Amino acid sequence: MDILLVASAFNSLSQRVFAELSDRGHRVDVVLAAHGAEAVRAAVSESRPELIIAPMLKTALPDDVWREHTCLIVHPGPPGDRGPSALDWAIAEDASHWGVTVLQAGAAMDAGDVWAAESFAVPPVGKSDLYRNEVSDAAMAAVLLAVQRYADGSFKPSSQNDPAIRVVWRDFFRQERRRIDWENDSTETVLRSLRAADSQPGVLDELLGREVFLHGGAPEDQLRGHPGDLLATRAGAVCRATRDGAVWILELRPRKSSGDPSPFRRPAAPVLASFPASPGTTTGSERPPRSGDRPAGLPEVTAPLELPSERKTWTDIRYRCHGDVGFLAFSFPGGAMSTSHCHRLLAAYRYALTRPTSVLVLGGSRDFFSNGIHLNVIEASADPAGESWANLNAMNDLVEAVLRTTDRLVVAALGGNAAAGGVMLALAADEVWCRDGVVLNPHYRRMGLYGSEYWTYSLPRRVGSETAQRLTTDAVPVSAASAARIGLVDRLVPASVREFPDEVERMAAALAAAPGLGRRIAMKAAARRTDEGRRPLAEYRRAELARMHTVFFDPHAPYHALRSAFVRKLPHGSARPLSTAGGQVAGGVR
């Protein structure tokens, strides 16, 4: 079937719908609604679709399009839910269950006939995490059911005027509703506000005399202080006291009207440290003196790598050992890994190698595995080219450490999406296990980059030179199923996001107990020596970095404009991002 996707952005859900419909033999084209109604009309005229699907749409389809074609809208709410902030309300109102509805476009917003609907339990996570996981799974199931009903003509209209469907209109969730009262709100109330606003639009607040949006939130079980005061920093996050406890705030985004040259999300402590000094400073609402990458007067309170299970605090890297298996889990906002993230994860990896295990699992948590270098931190740097170079070399150091591990098997367990250098980090492992809802983007082209992280070694080693060339040139999202079929992934894990960690633990224990494990480890060490003799890893790195250095330090290279547009959420690229029929690929999607 010829299907046209209309999306406001080619985000994680749009990519998954594109990849999984393509897997099923459909010819899929995509047009970005952000380019305007005429671009949508032109795409409809050119592709002549049998069906139009809008996986993620912030604006209405042109009237003539939905009147003349069957157009299905994916709404992140159960049947009867209407309004533009469905997930925000679900989290803010502490809903235990929620849903996704595929409905037919019409004159009234979210009021068309229901083609399919799926429900799910709501875990205590941020909105963006929920969207990329439970919502994505439910949406994909509903889309596939709706497409099947359209194809075989089995659809029977289910009107939302049915008395059995409770219609609820929820207005746009404005900042006035998100406002945190630090003196009176409980920790749970604060966390719910932060989760409902993650990653967009954040919660508008004031810190050190500046208006900023707060992003991300996690509870703290030991630190305490006067409500609203800043208490400590940890790995770029800041801890702030509540009425009955404290929370960790992971990222900040200065308000555009503040005049800050970098009004986009990045680690919280460096943002605060970048504010100009002001007299009479404290750790409360005024600004403490500046010190490196965090405000002075705030202690850096570390957390142990092997954190006790009873602790309720935030840390982005954790290690634990169970029998003969080590688990090194990490979770960075948006999957982006700065120079600091890479250095700390490498130190943790080296620690894991000192533990007496035969299998080491990287990842295994929900949400992103990794998306490679941290474009936001790079864009905010006084020297973006230099920071790009430092960040890439730090990623290379980490990947090289995995590639050179010969005394145990390393497994990369992807519970969430991965892109660019994050995919190459996974491919450095001996086995890649992937949850069946994951989307991979094993390429760099959309950011105008050749790529590094030893991809010229790892990718052809797994899929062959021809497929490696196609993946990096076509630059299209790859479903977990397709990744398994071409050898990019070793094992597909058919589990929900909630079940995935336990399934990984079970699989890892079985791998560690396998009778031929010692032989496999010995063969791995021999293969590394053979490969090193043919062409040393240093040669792959040198060749890749030579290409990347040329791009990073050329101020006219497309990378700089593409990076800035991506970080600042500015339109960039063509109106037609990609097609299974070989259409043009635009930049800025990650």
C-alpha positions in Angstrom: 0.0 0.0 0.0 1.2 3.6 -0.7 1.1 5.5 2.6 2.0 9.1 3.3 3.1 10.1 6.8 2.4 13.8 7.7 4.3 14.8 10.8 5.2 18.1 12.5 8.6 16.5 13.2 10.2 13.3 12.2 10.5 12.3 15.8 10.9 8.9 17.5 7.3 7.8 16.9 7.2 9.0 13.3 10.5 7.2 12.7 9.1 4.0 14.2 5.9 4.1 12.2 8.0 4.7 9.0 10.3 1.8 9.8 7.7 -0.7 10.8 5.3 0.0 8.0 8.2 -0.2 5.5 9.1 -3.6 7.1 5.7 -4.8 6.2 6.1 -4.0 2.5 4.3 -0.7 2.3 5.7 2.2 0.3 6.0 5.0 2.8 6.7 8.7 2.1 7.0 11.4 4.6 6.3 15.1 4.5 6.9 17.6 7.4 3.8 19.7 8.2 6.2 22.3 9.6 6.9 23.3 6.0 3.3 24.5 5.6 0.0 23.4 4.0 1.3 23.8 0.4 4.1 21.3 1.1 1.5 18.8 2.4 -0.7 19.3 -0.6 2.3 18.9 -3.0 3.3 15.7 -1.2 -0.2 14.3 -1.5 -0.3 15.2 -5.2 3.1 13.7 -5.9 2.8 10.5 -3.9 -0.9 9.8 -4.6 -1.3 7.9 -1.3 -3.9 5.3 -0.6 -3.8 6.3 3.0 -2.5 9.2 5.0 -1.3 8.8 8.6 -0.3 11.6 11.0 1.8 10.0 13.8 2.7 13.3 15.4 0.9 16.5 14.3 0.7 19.8 16.1 -1.3 21.6 13.3 -4.5 20.7 11.5 -4.4 19.0 8.1 -5.6 21.2 5.2 -9.4 20.8 4.8 -9.1 19.6 1.2 -6.7 16.9 2.1 -8.7 15.3 4.9 -12.0 15.7 2.9 -10.6 14.0 -0.2 -8.4 11.3 1.4 -8.7 8.9 4.4 -6.5 10.6 7.0 -5.8 8.9 10.3 -4.5 10.9 13.3 -2.5 9.3 16.1 -3.7 10.9 19.4 -1.8 10.1 22.6 -5.0 9.7 24.7 -7.8 7.2 25.1 -11.0 7.5 23.1 -12.9 10.6 24.1 -9.8 12.5 25.2 -9.5 15.7 23.3 -7.0 18.5 23.4 -3.3 19.3 22.6 -1.7 18.3 26.0 -3.0 14.8 26.6 0.1 13.3 28.2 0.8 16.4 30.3 -2.7 16.1 31.9 -2.3 12.3 32.3 0.9 12.7 34.3 -0.2 15.8 36.2 -3.5 14.1 37.3 -1.6 10.9 38.2 -3.5 8.7 35.9 -2.8 5.0 36.5 -3.7 4.0 32.9 -3.9 5.9 29.7 -4.2 5.1 26.0 -3.6 5.9 22.3 -6.3 6.4 19.8 -6.1 6.3 16.0 -9.0 8.4 14.7 -10.1 9.8 11.4 -9.4 13.5 10.7 -12.3 15.8 10.5 -13.5 19.3 11.1 -13.3 19.1 14.9 -10.0 18.3 16.7 -9.7 14.7 18.0 -13.4 14.1 17.4 -13.3 11.7 14.4 -14.3 8.1 14.1 -12.1 5.7 16.1 -10.2 3.2 13.9 -8.2 1.6 16.7 -7.2 2.2 20.3 -4.7 0.7 22.8 -4.3 1.2 26.5 -1.3 1.0 28.9 -0.3 1.4 32.5 1.4 4.7 33.3 4.7 4.3 35.2 6.3 7.2 37.3 8.5 8.5 34.5 8.9 11.7 32.5 6.6 12.6 29.6 9.3 12.1 27.0 10.3 8.7 28.4 6.6 7.6 28.5 6.1 8.9 24.9 9.1 7.0 23.5 8.1 3.7 25.3 4.6 2.9 26.5 3.0 5.4 24.2 5.1 4.3 21.2 4.3 0.7 21.8 0.5 1.3 22.0 0.6 3.7 19.1 2.4 1.2 16.8 -0.1 -1.5 17.7 -3.0 0.8 17.0 -1.6 2.0 13.7 -0.9 -1.5 12.5 -4.5 -2.5 13.4 -6.0 0.5 11.7 -3.9 -0.1 8.5 -5.0 -3.7 8.4 -8.7 -2.6 8.8 -8.3 -0.2 6.0 -6.5 -2.7 3.8 -9.1 -5.5 4.2 -12.1 -3.2 4.5 -13.1 -4.5 7.9 -13.3 -1.1 9.6 -16.6 -0.4 11.3 -16.9 3.3 12.3 -16.9 3.8 16.1 -18.2 7.3 16.6 -16.9 9.3 19.6 -20.6 10.4 20.0 -21.3 7.0 21.4 -22.6 7.5 24.9 -20.2 4.7 26.1 -17.3 7.0 25.3 -16.7 9.7 27.9 -15.6 12.8 26.0 -13.2 15.1 27.9 -11.7 18.3 26.5 -8.5 19.3 28.1 -7.1 22.7 27.4 -3.5 23.5 26.5 -1.4 22.8 29.7 0.0 26.3 30.4 2.9 27.3 32.6 0.5 28.8 35.2 -0.6 25.2 36.0 3.0 23.9 36.1 4.3 26.5 38.5 6.0 25.0 41.6 5.4 26.4 45.0 8.6 25.4 46.7 7.5 26.5 50.1 4.4 24.4 50.2 4.5 21.7 47.5 5.5 18.2 48.5 8.3 16.3 46.8 5.8 14.1 45.0 3.9 17.2 43.7 7.2 18.7 42.5 8.2 15.6 40.7 4.8 15.2 39.1 5.1 18.8 37.7 8.6 18.1 36.4 7.6 14.8 34.8 4.6 16.3 33.1 6.7 18.9 31.4 9.7 16.7 30.4 11.3 17.3 27.9 9.0 20.0 26.6 8.2 22.7 27.6 9.9 22.3 31.0 8.7 24.1 34.1 9.2 27.9 34.2 10.9 29.0 37.4 13.5 31.4 38.8 17.0 30.4 39.8 19.8 32.8 40.9 17.8 35.7 39.7 17.2 34.3 36.2 14.1 32.8 34.6 14.8 29.3 33.4 12.8 26.2 32.5 13.5 23.1 34.7 13.9 19.8 32.9 14.0 16.3 34.4 13.4 15.4 38.0 14.4 12.6 40.5 13.9 12.2 44.3 16.7 12.7 46.8 16.5 10.7 50.1 19.2 12.3 52.3 19.9 16.0 51.4 17.7 18.5 53.1 17.4 22.3 53.3 15.1 25.3 53.3 12.4 24.9 50.6 13.6 26.3 47.3 17.3 26.5 48.2 20.0 24.8 46.0 21.8 22.2 48.1 24.4 20.4 45.9 25.5 19.4 42.5 26.1 15.9 41.0 27.5 15.1 37.6 25.9 18.3 36.1 22.6 18.1 37.9 21.5 20.3 40.8 19.6 19.3 44.0 16.9 21.6 45.3 15.1 21.4 48.6 11.3 20.9 48.8 8.9 21.2 51.7 9.5 17.6 52.8 12.7 16.5 51.0 14.6 17.4 47.8 14.7 16.7 44.1 17.4 16.6 41.5 17.0 18.8 38.4 19.0 17.4 35.5 18.8 20.2 32.9 18.0 23.8 32.6 16.9 25.9 29.6 17.3 29.7 29.9 14.3 31.6 28.8 14.8 33.2 25.3 13.8 36.6 26.5 16.6 36.5 29.1 19.1 37.3 26.4 21.1 34.1 27.0 23.0 33.2 23.8 22.3 29.5 24.5 18.5 29.3 25.3 18.3 25.5 25.0 18.5 22.5 27.3 21.8 21.4 28.8 23.2 20.1 32.1 21.9 22.3 35.0 25.0 23.1 37.0 27.0 24.5 34.0 24.1 26.7 33.1 24.0 28.2 36.6 27.7 28.6 36.5 27.5 30.6 33.3 25.2 33.3 34.7 26.9 36.6 35.4 27.9 37.2 39.0 25.7 39.4 41.1 26.4 41.0 44.5 25.2 39.6 47.8 25.0 36.0 46.6 23.6 32.9 48.4 22.6 29.4 47.5 18.9 30.5 47.5 17.3 32.7 44.9 20.5 34.8 44.3 23.6 33.7 42.5 26.5 32.1 44.3 30.0 33.0 43.0 31.1 31.1 39.9 33.5 28.2 40.1 34.3 26.1 37.0 31.3 24.2 35.7 29.1 24.7 38.8 28.2 27.5 41.2 30.6 27.9 44.1 29.2 27.3 47.5 27.4 24.2 46.3 29.2 20.9 47.1 29.6 18.2 44.5 28.0 15.3 46.3 28.9 12.0 44.5 27.0 8.8 44.6 28.7 5.4 44.8 28.9 3.5 41.5 27.4 0.5 43.3 24.5 2.3 44.8 22.6 0.4 47.6 19.2 -0.7 46.3 17.4 1.0 49.2 18.7 4.5 48.2 16.4 6.9 46.4 18.6 9.3 44.7 19.7 10.3 41.2 22.7 9.0 39.5 23.2 8.5 35.7 25.7 5.6 35.9 25.3 2.5 38.1 27.1 -0.8 38.4 25.9 -4.0 40.1 27.0 -7.6 40.0 24.8 -10.7 40.1 26.6 -14.0 40.1 29.0 -14.1 37.1 27.4 -11.1 35.4 28.2 -7.4 35.8 25.6 -4.8 34.8 26.7 -1.3 33.9 23.6 0.9 33.5 23.6 4.5 32.3 21.0 7.0 31.4 21.7 10.4 30.0 19.0 12.9 29.1 18.0 12.6 25.5 20.7 9.9 25.1 23.3 12.6 24.5 26.8 12.0 25.9 29.1 15.0 26.6 32.8 14.8 27.0 32.2 14.6 30.8 29.6 11.8 30.4 32.0 9.8 28.2 34.9 10.3 30.7 32.8 9.2 33.6 31.3 6.2 31.8 34.8 5.1 30.7 36.0 5.2 34.3 32.9 3.2 35.4 33.6 0.7 32.5 37.2 0.3 33.7 35.9 -0.3 37.2 33.6 -3.0 35.9 36.5 -4.7 34.3 38.1 -5.2 37.7 35.2 -7.2 38.9 35.4 -11.0 38.6 32.7 -11.6 36.0 32.6 -13.4 32.7 29.8 -11.3 31.2 29.4 -7.6 31.3 26.1 -6.0 30.2 26.0 -2.4 29.1 22.7 -0.6 29.2 19.7 -2.7 29.9 17.5 0.2 31.1 14.4 1.8 29.6 14.6 4.7 27.2 17.6 5.8 25.1 20.7 3.7 24.9 22.9 6.5 23.4 22.7 9.1 20.6 26.4 9.9 20.6 28.0 13.3 21.1 26.2 16.0 23.0 25.2 18.6 20.4 23.6 21.0 23.0 26.8 21.2 25.1 28.8 21.7 21.9 26.6 24.5 20.7 26.8 26.3 24.0 30.6 26.0 24.1 32.7 29.1 23.5 34.6 26.9 21.0 32.1 24.5 19.3 34.8 23.1 17.0 37.1 22.3 19.9 34.4 20.9 22.0 33.2 18.7 19.1 36.7 17.4 18.8 37.1 16.7 22.5 33.6 15.1 22.7 34.3 12.8 19.8 37.7 11.7 21.1 36.1 10.9 24.5 33.5 8.8 22.7 36.2 7.1 20.7 38.1 6.3 23.9 35.0 4.6 25.4 34.3 2.6 22.3 37.9 1.5 22.0 37.9 0.3 25.6 34.9 -2.0 24.7 36.5 -3.2 21.5 39.7 -4.1 23.3 38.0 -6.0 26.1 39.2 -9.7 25.7 38.8 -11.3 29.1 34.9 -11.5 29.1 31.9 -11.2 26.8 30.4 -7.7 26.6 26.7 -7.4 25.8 25.0 -4.2 24.7 21.3 -4.3 25.8 19.2 -1.7 24.1 15.9 -1.0 25.8 15.5 2.2 23.9 16.6 4.0 20.7 20.1 4.6 19.6 21.7 6.8 16.9 25.0 7.7 15.4 27.9 7.1 17.8 25.5 5.5 20.2 24.8 2.7 17.7 28.6 2.3 17.2 29.1 2.0 21.0 26.6 -0.9 21.0 28.3 -2.5 18.0 31.6 -2.5 19.8 30.1 -5.2 22.1 30.3 -8.9 21.4 26.5 -9.2 21.3 23.7 -6.7 20.8 20.3 -7.4 22.4 17.5 -5.1 21.3 14.0 -4.7 22.6 11.6 -5.2 19.7 10.2 -1.6 19.8 13.6 0.1 19.4 14.5 2.3 16.4 18.2 2.6 15.3 19.8 5.3 13.2 23.2 3.9 12.3 24.4 6.9 10.4 25.8 10.4 10.8 24.7 12.0 7.5 21.8 14.0 8.8 24.3 16.1 10.9 26.6 16.6 7.9 29.2 14.2 9.4 31.3 11.3 8.1 31.3 9.7 11.5 33.8 8.0 13.9 33.6 5.7 16.9 35.3 3.0 14.8 32.2 2.6 12.6 34.4 1.8 9.6 35.5 -1.3 11.5 32.4 -2.3 13.5 29.6 -1.8 11.0 31.1 -3.7 8.0 32.2 -6.4 10.4 28.6 -7.0 11.3 26.6 -6.3 8.1 29.2 -6.3 5.3 30.6 -3.4 3.3 27.7 -3.0 0.9 25.0 -2.9 3.6 27.2 -0.6 5.8 27.5 1.8 2.8 23.8 1.7 2.3 22.9 2.3 6.0 25.2 5.3 6.3 24.3 6.8 2.9 20.5 6.3 2.9 20.4 7.5 6.5 16.9 6.1 7.2 15.7 4.7 10.6 16.0 1.0 11.0 13.5 -1.0 13.1 14.7 -3.6 15.6 13.3 -6.4 13.4 15.2 -5.2 10.4 18.3 -4.7 12.4 18.1 -8.3 13.5 17.5 -9.5 10.0 20.6 -7.8 8.5 22.9 -8.7 11.5 23.1 -5.3 13.1 21.4 -6.9 16.2 22.1 -10.4 17.5 19.0 -11.0 19.6 15.6 -9.5 19.4 13.9 -9.3 22.8 10.1 -9.4 22.5 9.3 -7.7 25.8 7.6 -4.6 27.1 9.7 -1.8 28.3 8.8 -2.8 31.9 9.8 -6.4 31.3 13.0 -5.7 29.4 15.4 -5.4 32.4 14.3 -8.7 33.9 14.5 -10.4 30.6 18.0 -9.1 30.0 19.1 -10.4 33.5 17.7 -13.8 32.7 19.4 -13.9 29.3 22.7 -12.7 30.7 22.6 -15.4 33.5 22.0 -18.0 30.8 24.9 -16.7 28.7 27.3 -16.8 31.7 26.3 -20.4 32.5 26.7 -21.6 28.9 29.2 -24.5 28.8 31.1 -23.0 25.9 31.6 -19.5 27.3 35.3 -19.9 28.1 36.0 -21.1 24.6 34.1 -18.1 23.2 36.2 -15.7 25.3 39.4 -17.3 24.1 38.3 -17.2 20.5 37.3 -13.5 20.9 40.8 -12.7 22.2 42.4 -14.5 19.2 40.1 -12.7 16.7 41.1 -9.4 18.2 44.8 -10.2 17.7 44.1 -11.3 14.1 42.1 -8.2 13.3 44.8 -6.0 14.9 47.4 -7.7 12.7 45.4 -7.0 9.5 44.7 -3.4 10.4 45.2 -1.9 13.8 42.3 -0.1 15.5 44.5 3.0 15.6 44.4 3.1 11.8 40.6 3.1 11.7 40.5 5.9 14.3 43.2 8.0 12.5 41.4 7.8 9.2 37.9 8.6 10.6 39.2 11.5 12.8 41.0 13.0 9.8 37.7 13.3 8.0 35.9 14.6 11.1 38.7 17.2 12.0 38.3 18.7 8.5 34.5 19.2 9.1 34.7 20.4 12.7 37.3 23.1 12.0 35.8 24.3 8.8 33.4 27.1 9.8 31.5 26.8 6.5 30.9 23.0 6.8 27.1 22.2 6.9 27.6 20.5 10.3 27.6 23.8 12.1 24.4 25.1 10.6 22.7 21.7 11.0 23.8 21.4 14.6 22.6 24.9 15.5 19.2 24.3 13.7 18.8 21.0 15.5 19.7 22.3 19.0 17.7 25.5 18.6 14.7 23.7 17.0 14.9 25.8 13.8 13.5 24.6 10.5 16.3 23.2 8.2 16.3 20.9 5.3 13.8 20.0 2.6 10.1 19.5 3.0 10.4 15.8 2.1 12.8 14.2 4.5 12.8 10.6 3.2 10.9 8.0 1.3 11.2 4.2 0.8 11.2 5.0 -2.9 14.5 6.8 -2.6 13.5 10.4 -1.8 15.7 13.1 -0.5 17.0 12.9 3.0 17.0 16.2 5.0 19.2 17.1 7.9 18.3 17.8 11.5 16.6 14.5 12.5 18.1 12.6 15.4 
